[in-house]
């Protein structure tokens, strides 16, 4: 079975920028689900980066 290439994940900084851009649009709370998805992904990325640094 061929290996599935790993899709690069955005960094915490990239996700933070996406969160800031979404907030700047003034679409919140209409974009609340997207905001929540980004915040969860940001927290996971931040945790992973901290584990690598330790």
C-alpha positions in Angstrom: 0.0 0.0 0.0 1.6 3.4 -1.0 2.2 5.8 1.8 0.0 8.9 1.9 2.2 12.0 1.8 1.8 14.1 4.9 0.0 17.4 4.3 2.0 20.3 5.9 0.1 21.9 8.7 0.0 25.6 9.2 2.2 27.0 12.0 0.7 28.6 15.1 1.8 32.0 13.7 0.1 31.3 10.4 -3.1 30.3 12.2 -2.9 33.3 14.5 -2.7 35.5 11.4 -5.8 33.8 9.9 -7.7 34.4 13.2 -6.7 38.1 13.2 -7.8 38.4 9.6 -11.2 36.7 10.3 -11.8 39.0 13.3 -10.9 42.1 11.2 -13.6 41.3 8.6 -16.3 42.1 11.2 -18.0 38.7 10.3 -18.0 37.4 13.8 -20.2 35.9 15.3 -21.5 34.8 11.8 -18.1 33.1 11.2 -18.1 31.6 14.7 -17.6 28.0 13.5 -14.6 29.0 11.4 -13.2 31.0 14.3 -13.6 28.0 16.6 -11.9 25.7 14.1 -9.0 28.1 13.7 -8.6 28.5 17.5 -8.5 24.8 18.1 -6.0 24.3 15.2 -3.9 27.2 16.6 -3.8 25.6 20.1 -2.8 22.2 18.7 0.0 23.8 16.6 1.2 25.8 19.6 1.3 22.7 21.7 3.2 20.7 19.0 5.7 23.6 18.6 6.3 23.8 22.3 6.9 20.0 22.5 9.5 20.2 19.7 11.3 23.0 21.5 11.4 21.1 24.8 
